[in-house]
Amino acid sequence: MTTIRDIARHSGTSISSVSRVVNDSGYVGTATRAKIEAAIKALGYKPHAGARSLRSGRSRLIGMLVPTLEVDFFARLADRIERRLFDAGMQLLISSTAEAVERETACVATLLAQQIDGAIVASINGGGAHFDRLQRAVPVVALDRPLIGDNVCLVRSDHASGGHQAARHLLDLGHRRIAIIGAPSYSAPVTQRVAGALQAFEEAAIAAPRVVLGEHHDLAACQTLAAACLTACERPTALLATSDIAAIGAIRAARELGLTVPDDISVIGFDDIPAAAYVTPALTTLAQPIDALAEAVVARVLGDMPAVGETVLPVTLVERDTTAPPRLA
């Protein structure tokens, strides 16, 4: 699909000038306008129907609530969403809730005061009076985590399938002493990943693994969780981490204990953040479809897809260097 960035490159003008012409939202010189209109015709550009409908409303602004931008998944996803909305003539307002209900409530109030035309929400608790007000005011798309309401849709990855694939990968390599680590324990995606992994053990008629979930999703906390597992009486031969952050923390813990990955301990992550391919050894992980998630979210919030229902996108196993058969099966 042709975007305003393509028009700008073709016409040799700025994206802001193209946006003003497409949206009829400001002054553009006669010569520049002529170049842009010629490029629009040459490339067959058609304005985004959903965005054009929203522009007849209030603000051309879409609000987005995320638990934190320190988690690479949310930062990258917000970037992809912002790019797509900008190409559709919309602007994104991002608020980080720090996984606190009080901040969620304040952020919702701020977004409503900005007269947003729609909202994208990754909530920590899935509901509340503040979200009821939001849903009465604008179209709302729940992202990654479900949101209570009659007029809300959900876009997410298939976390349970990803957990199942991760466990199946380790089992197929011959691992039987496996521990699951991750955080935060109250996160719906984390619990879904664990449930999928446990299902794989049940299907294989293998005893359920030890599950150790913490409250803080950062490298130091996850390293501590991994160290506790690796110093247990019967050390596992593999760690299944519910995120790449947890997996990288586990690799660090193993090294500090004098263990080699994957010879002494295999490690598998989840998300496929950019750093996963660059740590040593490179991390085996489950890749979330960031671009497809962003595309689905934008289509939903702009009205190009139904405003209710659930979109579940598949995750993909990426085999790198941190998993191998155990020394002793």
C-alpha positions as CSV (number, residue, x, y, z in Angstrom):
1,M,0.0,0.0,0.0
2,T,1.3,3.4,-1.0
3,T,1.9,5.7,2.0
4,I,2.6,9.4,2.4
5,R,6.3,8.5,2.9
6,D,6.3,7.1,-0.6
7,I,4.6,10.2,-2.0
8,A,7.2,12.4,-0.3
9,R,10.1,10.4,-1.7
10,H,8.6,10.4,-5.2
11,S,7.9,14.1,-5.2
12,G,11.1,15.2,-3.5
13,T,9.1,17.0,-0.8
14,S,8.7,16.6,3.0
15,I,6.3,14.2,4.7
16,S,4.7,17.1,6.5
17,S,3.9,18.9,3.2
18,V,2.4,15.7,1.8
19,S,0.3,15.3,5.0
20,R,-1.0,18.9,4.6
21,V,-2.0,18.3,1.0
22,V,-3.6,14.8,1.7
23,N,-5.5,16.1,4.8
24,D,-6.1,19.6,3.4
25,S,-4.8,20.8,6.8
26,G,-2.5,23.7,6.0
27,Y,-0.7,25.9,3.5
28,V,1.5,24.4,0.9
29,G,3.1,26.4,-1.9
30,T,1.7,26.1,-5.4
31,A,4.8,24.4,-6.9
32,T,5.2,22.0,-4.0
33,R,1.5,21.1,-4.2
34,A,1.7,20.4,-7.9
35,K,4.6,18.0,-7.3
36,I,2.7,16.2,-4.5
37,E,-0.5,15.9,-6.5
38,A,1.5,14.6,-9.5
39,A,3.1,11.9,-7.3
40,I,-0.3,11.0,-5.8
41,K,-1.7,10.4,-9.3
42,A,1.4,8.5,-10.5
43,L,1.5,6.2,-7.5
44,G,-2.3,5.7,-7.3
45,Y,-2.4,6.8,-3.7
46,K,-5.8,6.6,-1.9
47,P,-6.3,8.2,1.5
48,H,-7.0,5.7,4.3
49,A,-10.8,5.4,4.5
50,G,-11.0,4.6,8.2
51,A,-8.7,7.5,9.1
52,R,-10.6,9.9,6.8
53,S,-13.8,9.0,8.6
54,L,-12.2,9.6,12.0
55,R,-10.8,13.0,10.8
56,S,-14.3,14.2,10.4
57,G,-14.6,13.9,14.2
58,R,-12.4,15.6,16.7
59,S,-8.7,15.5,16.8
60,R,-6.9,13.0,14.6
61,L,-5.3,11.7,17.8
62,I,-5.2,8.0,18.9
63,G,-4.2,7.3,22.5
64,M,-2.1,4.4,23.6
65,L,-1.6,3.0,27.1
66,V,1.3,0.6,27.8
67,P,2.5,-0.8,31.1
68,T,6.1,0.4,30.4
69,L,8.3,1.5,27.5
70,E,11.3,-0.1,29.1
71,V,10.1,-3.5,27.9
72,D,11.4,-3.8,24.3
73,F,8.2,-5.4,23.0
74,F,6.0,-2.5,23.9
75,A,8.6,0.1,22.6
76,R,8.9,-1.6,19.3
77,L,5.2,-2.2,18.9
78,A,4.4,1.4,19.7
79,D,6.9,2.5,17.1
80,R,5.3,0.3,14.4
81,I,1.8,1.5,15.4
82,E,2.9,5.2,15.3
83,R,4.3,4.8,11.8
84,R,1.2,3.3,10.4
85,L,-1.1,5.8,12.1
86,F,1.1,8.7,10.8
87,D,0.8,7.3,7.2
88,A,-3.0,7.3,7.7
89,G,-2.9,11.0,8.8
90,M,-3.2,10.3,12.5
91,Q,-1.0,11.0,15.5
92,L,-0.3,8.7,18.5
93,L,-0.2,9.8,22.1
94,I,1.6,7.3,24.3
95,S,1.3,7.0,28.0
96,S,3.2,4.6,30.3
97,T,1.1,3.4,33.3
98,A,4.0,1.9,35.2
99,E,1.6,-1.0,35.9
100,A,-0.2,1.1,38.5
101,V,-4.0,1.4,38.5
102,E,-3.7,5.0,39.8
103,R,-1.6,6.0,36.8
104,E,-3.9,4.1,34.4
105,T,-6.8,6.2,35.7
106,A,-4.9,9.5,35.3
107,C,-3.7,8.6,31.8
108,V,-7.2,7.8,30.7
109,A,-8.4,11.1,32.0
110,T,-5.6,12.9,30.2
111,L,-6.3,11.1,26.9
112,L,-10.0,11.9,27.1
113,A,-9.2,15.6,27.7
114,Q,-7.2,15.5,24.5
115,Q,-10.4,14.5,22.6
116,I,-8.8,11.4,21.2
117,D,-10.6,9.5,18.4
118,G,-9.7,6.1,19.6
119,A,-7.5,4.2,22.1
120,I,-5.2,1.2,22.2
121,V,-4.9,-0.3,25.7
122,A,-2.5,-2.8,27.3
123,S,-4.1,-2.9,30.8
124,I,-2.7,-4.4,33.9
125,N,-6.0,-5.3,35.4
126,G,-8.4,-5.6,32.5
127,G,-11.1,-3.2,33.6
128,G,-12.3,-0.5,35.9
129,A,-14.5,2.6,35.9
130,H,-11.9,4.6,34.0
131,F,-12.0,2.1,31.1
132,D,-15.8,2.1,31.1
133,R,-15.6,5.9,30.5
134,L,-13.1,5.4,27.8
135,Q,-15.1,2.8,26.0
136,R,-18.2,5.0,26.1
137,A,-16.3,7.8,24.5
138,V,-14.2,6.2,21.7
139,P,-13.4,2.9,20.0
140,V,-11.0,0.9,22.1
141,V,-8.6,-1.9,21.0
142,A,-7.2,-4.1,23.8
143,L,-3.6,-5.0,23.1
144,D,-1.9,-8.2,24.4
145,R,-4.1,-8.3,27.5
146,P,-7.9,-8.6,27.5
147,L,-10.1,-5.7,28.6
148,I,-13.6,-6.1,30.1
149,G,-16.3,-4.5,28.0
150,D,-19.0,-5.2,25.4
151,N,-17.6,-3.0,22.7
152,V,-13.9,-3.9,22.8
153,C,-11.7,-6.1,20.7
154,L,-8.4,-7.8,21.5
155,V,-5.3,-8.2,19.4
156,R,-2.6,-10.5,20.8
157,S,-0.1,-13.1,20.0
158,D,-0.8,-16.8,20.6
159,H,1.1,-16.9,23.9
160,A,-0.1,-20.4,24.9
161,S,1.0,-21.9,21.6
162,G,4.4,-20.2,22.0
163,G,4.8,-21.7,25.5
164,H,3.9,-25.1,24.0
165,Q,6.4,-24.7,21.2
166,A,9.1,-23.7,23.6
167,A,8.5,-26.7,25.9
168,R,8.2,-29.1,22.9
169,H,11.5,-27.9,21.5
170,L,13.3,-28.7,24.8
171,L,11.5,-32.0,25.2
172,D,12.4,-33.0,21.6
173,L,16.1,-32.3,22.4
174,G,15.9,-34.8,25.2
175,H,15.5,-32.5,28.2
176,R,13.5,-33.8,31.1
177,R,14.7,-31.6,34.0
178,I,13.3,-28.3,32.9
179,A,12.4,-25.2,35.0
180,I,10.2,-22.3,33.9
181,I,11.2,-18.8,35.0
182,G,9.8,-15.4,34.3
183,A,8.0,-12.3,35.4
184,P,5.7,-10.6,36.2
185,S,3.6,-13.4,37.6
186,Y,0.3,-11.4,37.3
187,S,0.8,-10.8,33.5
188,A,-1.8,-12.6,31.4
189,P,0.7,-13.3,28.6
190,V,3.1,-14.8,31.1
191,T,0.5,-17.1,32.6
192,Q,-0.7,-18.1,29.1
193,R,2.9,-19.0,28.1
194,V,3.3,-21.1,31.2
195,A,0.0,-22.8,30.6
196,G,1.0,-23.7,27.1
197,A,4.3,-25.1,28.3
198,L,2.6,-27.2,31.0
199,Q,0.2,-28.6,28.4
200,A,3.2,-29.9,26.4
201,F,4.5,-31.7,29.5
202,E,1.1,-33.2,30.1
203,E,0.8,-34.4,26.5
204,A,4.2,-36.0,26.7
205,A,3.3,-37.7,30.0
206,I,6.3,-36.1,31.7
207,A,6.1,-34.7,35.2
208,A,5.4,-31.0,35.4
209,P,8.5,-28.7,35.7
210,R,9.3,-26.4,38.5
211,V,7.7,-22.9,37.8
212,V,9.3,-19.9,39.4
213,L,7.7,-16.5,38.6
214,G,8.8,-13.2,40.1
215,E,7.1,-9.8,40.3
216,H,9.7,-7.7,38.6
217,H,10.5,-8.0,34.9
218,D,14.1,-6.7,34.7
219,L,17.5,-8.4,34.0
220,A,18.7,-8.3,37.6
221,A,15.5,-9.8,39.1
222,C,15.3,-12.5,36.4
223,Q,19.0,-13.3,36.9
224,T,18.2,-13.9,40.6
225,L,15.3,-16.2,39.7
226,A,17.5,-18.2,37.4
227,A,20.3,-18.5,39.9
228,A,17.9,-19.9,42.5
229,C,16.9,-22.6,40.0
230,L,20.4,-23.4,38.9
231,T,21.6,-23.9,42.5
232,A,18.7,-26.2,43.5
233,C,19.4,-29.7,44.7
234,E,18.7,-31.2,41.3
235,R,19.9,-28.7,38.8
236,P,17.7,-28.5,35.6
237,T,19.3,-29.1,32.2
238,A,17.2,-26.4,30.6
239,L,15.5,-23.2,31.5
240,L,12.3,-22.1,29.7
241,A,12.0,-18.3,30.1
242,T,8.8,-16.5,29.6
243,S,10.6,-13.5,27.9
244,D,13.9,-12.8,26.3
245,I,14.8,-10.5,29.3
246,A,14.3,-13.5,31.6
247,A,16.4,-15.7,29.3
248,I,19.3,-13.2,29.1
249,G,19.2,-12.9,32.8
250,A,19.4,-16.7,33.0
251,I,22.4,-16.8,30.7
252,R,24.2,-14.3,33.0
253,A,23.3,-16.3,36.0
254,A,24.7,-19.5,34.4
255,R,28.0,-17.8,33.5
256,E,28.5,-16.5,37.0
257,L,27.9,-20.0,38.4
258,G,30.6,-21.3,36.0
259,L,28.1,-23.1,33.7
260,T,28.3,-23.1,29.9
261,V,25.3,-22.4,27.7
262,P,24.1,-24.7,26.1
263,D,26.6,-27.4,27.1
264,D,25.6,-27.4,30.8
265,I,22.3,-25.6,30.6
266,S,20.0,-24.8,27.6
267,V,18.0,-21.6,27.6
268,I,15.0,-20.6,25.5
269,G,13.3,-17.2,25.6
270,F,10.2,-15.5,24.2
271,D,9.6,-12.3,22.1
272,D,12.7,-12.2,19.9
273,I,13.8,-8.7,20.8
274,P,16.7,-7.4,18.7
275,A,19.3,-8.2,21.4
276,A,18.4,-11.9,21.2
277,A,20.4,-12.3,18.1
278,Y,23.4,-10.5,19.5
279,V,23.9,-11.9,22.9
280,T,26.6,-14.7,23.2
281,P,25.5,-17.3,22.5
282,A,22.6,-16.1,20.3
283,L,19.3,-16.8,22.0
284,T,16.8,-19.4,20.8
285,T,13.4,-17.9,21.3
286,L,9.8,-17.5,20.1
287,A,9.3,-14.5,17.8
288,Q,6.2,-12.3,18.2
289,P,4.9,-10.9,14.9
290,I,5.4,-7.2,15.7
291,D,4.5,-5.9,12.3
292,A,1.4,-8.0,12.0
293,L,0.3,-7.0,15.5
294,A,0.7,-3.3,14.6
295,E,-1.2,-3.7,11.4
296,A,-4.1,-5.5,13.0
297,V,-4.3,-2.9,15.9
298,V,-4.3,0.0,13.5
299,A,-6.9,-1.6,11.3
300,R,-9.1,-2.2,14.3
301,V,-8.8,1.3,15.8
302,L,-9.4,3.0,12.5
303,G,-12.5,0.9,11.7
304,D,-11.2,-1.2,8.9
305,M,-11.8,-4.4,10.9
306,P,-14.8,-5.3,13.2
307,A,-14.8,-3.4,16.5
308,V,-15.4,-6.5,18.5
309,G,-13.8,-10.0,18.6
310,E,-10.3,-11.3,19.0
311,T,-7.4,-11.4,16.6
312,V,-4.8,-14.0,17.6
313,L,-1.5,-14.1,15.7
314,P,1.0,-17.0,15.6
315,V,4.4,-16.9,17.1
316,T,7.4,-18.6,15.5
317,L,10.3,-20.7,16.9
318,V,13.7,-19.1,16.1
319,E,16.4,-21.6,16.7
320,R,19.8,-20.2,17.5
321,D,22.7,-21.3,19.8
322,T,21.4,-21.5,23.4
323,T,19.6,-24.9,23.1
324,A,21.1,-28.3,22.6
325,P,20.6,-31.9,23.8
326,P,21.5,-32.4,27.5
327,R,24.8,-34.1,28.3
328,L,22.8,-36.6,30.3
329,A,19.4,-37.4,28.9
